[in-house]
Amino acid sequence: MSLRHRINLRRLNKGDPEAFAQLFDWHGEKLFRHIYYRVSNREIAQDLTSQTFLKVWEYIIRLQVREGDSVSGHTVKPIENSTAFLYRTARNLIIDYYRSKKFEAVTLTEEMEEVLAGSDDTIRGIDHQFNIRRIVQAMSVLKEQDQELVLMRYVNELSMKDVIAITGLNENTIAIRLHRALRTLRQTIEKQEPLL
Amino acid sequence: MQFFERDNSDILHQLRSLERVKPDGAWTRSTRAQLFALAEYEGLAAPRHPFLFSKMVLAPALVVLAVVMIIGGSVAFAAQSAKPDDLLYPVKLATEKIQETIAPTQRAKLELQQKFVERRYQELAVLKYELTLEGRDVDEIKKAISRNKKAAESLLIKMETAVPDSSLGGLLVFDGVLATSTLVASTATTSTTTAAIINLKAEGVDVATAVILERIDAQIKEHRDLLEEVSMLTNEIPTGTTTMTTATSTPTSTPVGIIPIITVPEQATTTTVVASSVTSTSTPAVTAPQNPSITIQTETTTNSTAETN
């Protein structure tokens, strides 16, 4: 963690609104992306991203009032890694979302078609569209947990430390899973190519 | 980078293109604004300490705070009229110190210090007057004088060492004129005052600052003179209670007029009146009062006795 991030974390734990806004600037977009590739819906992803930040803020407020107390089996203590805290919170919200009734199965590829048709400025180039379509299709082959790992490590480029903190897995396990995931992606893409 | 990542760099490159999917710009902006507004609102209201601000403690604490503020406020208010020999005198000094500390500019600070030195004058003048009265505890008055001296000294030192800053430079010419007229009027003729004002108008703000500083210097000198005079007086009077001669021999002269306006201390006058009534009615049980509050009570008693007589 850089000095900047450490200072921000310290301020965040004290309930500093500016530190919180800074956290959004650093992670808002990435977190949206992470959630988006999991829930396959832009609006829901935006909604879950906002909710994630709200949850984090709620925790910070609780920390000011009840530091050291035990709330539903967990001790309220200062956040040690804000990135990990955010992604873990998002993960719980995604799980809740999947469990809820409102969930309608939309595959990532279907949603992607929509997004690509809507054509964001950033993904207008044909090559980019081609790349994205291809890799998203390949991703859907992966197990959910591996998808999450790939998104964190290779799309949002989180540090190994953060990924460990988020998933609770050890470094070797993560490396093995990533290795397998990349191999699967390669095989899937290679199989796709003659069709395209 | 791990070995398998090197082998799959093309895949990694493709994966990175997923980064291009972004939330709507409008959503990002509005969400950030909303989150910040919420955090600012709650962050400001957020209790800083788990114990002090828990709900169970907060309500009683507020009540206690209110009581303390009311009592503290009344005490501080009552202390404003405290004399150096009063119990509340330190409270008065403390209140002044707080006012000084929170003064926003150097100028405001100086103005307050001037005001407080003026107060020290008046206190000292009253003490000096009391020294000449019969039946007063000279030791007590001497102690009060040294308390007053200490307070005044610290103010004078602060004023002497005050560095005029931009806030002083920003004084209005009008203020300077007022200052000069007050200063000059006490020492010089009207024509010089007018001349000084004209000069001021011509030279502007910096002169005004100079005049303020000059006035302060004069004030400092005046106070030092008075202090010296009082210490000489206290040395002349032996310790213990001043002996009562006759009530009529109470000095009628007002304090030496170093300060332009000195209100004749009310309580001291009362003492004189009561002392004379006491002697004239020859009430044996009543002795000359040492405490102003007792003085007033005694006065009423003697007055009513006089009426019934």
Chai-1 contact restraints between the chains, C-beta under 6 A:
chainA,res_idxA,chainB,res_idxB,connection_type,confidence,min_distance_angstrom,max_distance_angstrom,comment,restraint_id
A,G15,B,G43,contact,1.0,0.0,6.0,A-B,restraint_1
A,G15,B,A46,contact,1.0,0.0,6.0,A-B,restraint_2
A,P17,B,F36,contact,1.0,0.0,6.0,A-B,restraint_3
A,P17,B,A39,contact,1.0,0.0,6.0,A-B,restraint_4
A,P17,B,E40,contact,1.0,0.0,6.0,A-B,restraint_5
A,P17,B,G43,contact,1.0,0.0,6.0,A-B,restraint_6
A,F20,B,A39,contact,1.0,0.0,6.0,A-B,restraint_7
A,A21,B,F36,contact,1.0,0.0,6.0,A-B,restraint_8
A,F24,B,R32,contact,1.0,0.0,6.0,A-B,restraint_9
A,F24,B,L35,contact,1.0,0.0,6.0,A-B,restraint_10
A,E29,B,K22,contact,1.0,0.0,6.0,A-B,restraint_11
A,F32,B,P23,contact,1.0,0.0,6.0,A-B,restraint_12
A,R33,B,V21,contact,1.0,0.0,6.0,A-B,restraint_13
A,Q46,B,P23,contact,1.0,0.0,6.0,A-B,restraint_14
A,Q46,B,W27,contact,1.0,0.0,6.0,A-B,restraint_15
A,S50,B,T31,contact,1.0,0.0,6.0,A-B,restraint_16
A,F53,B,L35,contact,1.0,0.0,6.0,A-B,restraint_17
A,W57,B,A39,contact,1.0,0.0,6.0,A-B,restraint_18
A,I61,B,E42,contact,1.0,0.0,6.0,A-B,restraint_19
A,I61,B,A46,contact,1.0,0.0,6.0,A-B,restraint_20
A,Q64,B,A46,contact,1.0,0.0,6.0,A-B,restraint_21
A,Q64,B,P47,contact,1.0,0.0,6.0,A-B,restraint_22
A,V65,B,P47,contact,1.0,0.0,6.0,A-B,restraint_23
A,V65,B,P50,contact,1.0,0.0,6.0,A-B,restraint_24
A,E67,B,P50,contact,1.0,0.0,6.0,A-B,restraint_25
A,T122,B,R20,contact,1.0,0.0,6.0,A-B,restraint_26
A,T122,B,K22,contact,1.0,0.0,6.0,A-B,restraint_27
A,I123,B,R20,contact,1.0,0.0,6.0,A-B,restraint_28
A,H128,B,S17,contact,1.0,0.0,6.0,A-B,restraint_29
A,N131,B,Q14,contact,1.0,0.0,6.0,A-B,restraint_30
A,N131,B,S17,contact,1.0,0.0,6.0,A-B,restraint_31
A,I132,B,S17,contact,1.0,0.0,6.0,A-B,restraint_32
A,I135,B,Q14,contact,1.0,0.0,6.0,A-B,restraint_33
A,I135,B,L15,contact,1.0,0.0,6.0,A-B,restraint_34
A,Y154,B,L12,contact,1.0,0.0,6.0,A-B,restraint_35
A,Y154,B,L15,contact,1.0,0.0,6.0,A-B,restraint_36
A,V155,B,L15,contact,1.0,0.0,6.0,A-B,restraint_37
A,V155,B,L18,contact,1.0,0.0,6.0,A-B,restraint_38
A,V155,B,E19,contact,1.0,0.0,6.0,A-B,restraint_39
A,A175,B,Q2,contact,1.0,0.0,6.0,A-B,restraint_40
A,H179,B,F4,contact,1.0,0.0,6.0,A-B,restraint_41
A,L182,B,F4,contact,1.0,0.0,6.0,A-B,restraint_42
A,L182,B,N8,contact,1.0,0.0,6.0,A-B,restraint_43
A,L182,B,I11,contact,1.0,0.0,6.0,A-B,restraint_44
A,L185,B,I11,contact,1.0,0.0,6.0,A-B,restraint_45
A,R186,B,I11,contact,1.0,0.0,6.0,A-B,restraint_46
